[in-house]
Amino acid sequence: MNRAGQQKDQRGTSTLEFVVVLPTLLVVFFAIMELSRAWLTVNIVTTATREGARTGVVTPTSTGDVFDPAPAEARIDAILAAANLSTGAIRSVTCPGACVTGSQVQANVQVTFDTVVPIFLPMLMGMDINRTTIMRYE
């Protein structure tokens, strides 16, 4: 077969290869993107619980060793709002019983992660991310 005949038989091959490979590349790209977003969200929620617990353990109690969670919850809200995660977030900061030196302050944050491309990764749709941090009251 001559050279002109070989080129004629090869027409459209690269287009066909592109059509076959493109969906696979898109799935891989979107999977990496969404898993990276999920990991970032986990790290932000972890940071928010740590900051909330830290604020709670250094905030002085009011009279009668009554724990005031408002400053710690405000700190959690500020971190989540900076990352646009405050919508629908559930957070709490507690100190059971009388909050004296050595008591445990517990910060909990729950955020629901929604994927941008649910067609490719439906298992990430509505995934709850829960984090808890416990520190001793100072």
Summary of the structure (lengths in Angstrom):
residues: 138
radius of gyration: 25.7
end to end distance: 86.8
largest distance: 97.4
contacts: 382
relative contact order: 0.17
helix: 51%
strand: 20%
